[in-house]
Amino acid sequence: MRPSIALATLAASLLVSAAAAAAQAPAAPGADVSFRAYVTALRRADPAAAEKFQALRDARERSVAELHEAEARYAASGPELRTAFLGKLRSARHRYAEASLAILDFLDDRDTKTLTEYQAAIAELRALLEQRKQTRAELESLLDRE
């Protein structure tokens, strides 16, 4: 039973890795599918964390749209008007960076928790292997006596 818990945790961490890649890069074809799969798995394990992740991703998407809009306005303005749009562009970049960092912080926290769980599962498995090794030695010594 314990190995199945470790496998389930491993599958969840792989989904976390996919979500981390999505958090760092612009949306690629199929990114929505991996996002939905990650959120679905996360919702099963921790509904509150799934909601938080979705809220963080929505905030990041809003900041990306705001950044694109600010970049477009800045690029469309003439050289003499660019200074007027520079503050908005910097502000949009700042909000984008904050939103992206919030997602990375969330994923780091989840991955750290997963690593801790893996380490505990590995320790349990090692203890079981050691126990079986001792039992095996005892049983083999019984066979040798006969």
C-alpha positions in Angstrom: 0.0 0.0 0.0 2.8 2.4 0.8 4.5 2.1 -2.6 1.2 3.1 -4.2 1.2 6.3 -2.1 4.8 7.0 -3.3 3.7 6.5 -6.9 0.7 8.7 -6.5 2.9 11.4 -5.0 5.4 11.0 -7.9 2.7 11.5 -10.4 1.6 14.6 -8.6 5.1 16.0 -8.6 5.4 15.4 -12.4 2.3 17.4 -12.8 3.8 20.1 -10.6 6.9 20.2 -12.9 4.6 20.6 -15.9 2.8 23.5 -14.2 6.1 25.1 -13.2 7.2 25.0 -16.9 3.9 26.6 -17.8 4.4 29.3 -15.2 7.8 30.2 -16.6 7.0 30.2 -20.3 4.4 31.7 -22.5 1.4 29.5 -23.1 2.1 26.9 -25.7 -0.4 24.7 -27.6 -1.6 22.0 -25.1 -0.6 24.1 -22.1 -4.2 24.5 -21.1 -4.6 20.7 -21.1 -1.6 20.2 -18.8 -2.9 23.1 -16.6 -6.3 21.5 -16.3 -4.7 18.1 -15.5 -2.5 19.6 -12.9 -5.5 21.5 -11.3 -7.6 18.4 -11.4 -4.9 16.3 -9.6 -4.3 19.1 -7.2 -8.0 19.5 -6.4 -8.1 15.8 -5.5 -5.2 16.2 -3.1 -5.8 19.7 -1.8 -8.8 21.6 -3.0 -7.7 24.8 -1.2 -4.3 24.7 -2.9 -6.0 24.1 -6.3 -8.1 27.2 -5.8 -5.1 29.2 -4.8 -3.1 28.0 -7.8 -6.0 28.9 -10.2 -6.2 32.4 -8.6 -2.5 32.9 -9.0 -2.6 31.8 -12.6 -5.6 34.0 -13.3 -3.7 37.0 -11.8 -0.6 36.2 -13.9 -2.8 36.0 -17.1 -4.3 39.4 -16.2 -0.8 40.8 -15.7 0.4 39.4 -19.0 -2.5 41.0 -20.8 -1.8 44.3 -19.0 1.9 44.1 -19.9 1.1 43.4 -23.6 -1.3 46.4 -23.7 1.3 48.6 -22.1 4.0 47.4 -24.5 1.7 48.0 -27.4 0.9 51.6 -26.3 4.6 52.3 -25.7 5.6 51.0 -29.1 2.7 52.8 -30.8 3.6 56.1 -29.3 6.1 58.4 -31.0 9.6 59.0 -29.4 8.4 62.2 -27.8 5.4 60.5 -26.1 7.2 57.3 -24.9 8.3 58.9 -21.6 4.6 59.4 -20.8 4.0 55.6 -21.2 7.3 54.4 -19.6 5.9 54.5 -16.1 2.9 52.4 -17.0 5.1 50.0 -18.9 7.4 49.6 -15.9 4.5 49.2 -13.6 3.0 46.5 -15.8 6.4 44.7 -15.9 6.5 44.9 -12.1 3.1 43.4 -11.7 3.9 40.6 -14.2 7.1 39.8 -12.3 5.2 39.7 -9.0 2.5 37.5 -10.4 5.0 35.1 -11.9 7.0 35.0 -8.7 3.9 34.2 -6.7 3.3 31.2 -8.9 6.9 30.0 -8.6 6.7 30.5 -4.8 3.5 28.4 -4.7 5.1 25.6 -6.8 8.3 25.7 -4.7 6.3 25.3 -1.5 4.3 22.4 -3.1 7.5 20.7 -4.4 9.2 21.1 -1.0 6.3 19.5 0.7 6.3 16.7 -1.9 10.0 16.2 -1.4 9.5 15.9 2.4 6.8 13.3 1.8 9.0 11.4 -0.6 11.8 11.4 1.9 9.5 10.0 4.6 8.2 7.4 2.2 11.8 6.4 1.2 12.7 6.1 4.9 9.7 3.9 5.5 10.6 1.7 2.5 14.2 1.4 3.6 13.0 0.4 7.1 10.7 -2.3 5.6 13.6 -3.6 3.4 15.8 -3.8 6.4 13.1 -5.6 8.4 12.6 -8.1 5.6 16.4 -8.6 5.4 16.5 -9.5 9.0 13.5 -11.8 8.7 15.1 -13.4 5.7 18.3 -14.0 7.6 16.4 -15.5 10.5 14.4 -17.8 8.2 17.6 -18.9 6.3 19.3 -19.7 9.5 16.3 -21.9 10.5 16.7 -23.8 7.2 20.5 -24.2 7.7 19.8 -25.8 11.1 17.7 -28.5 9.6 
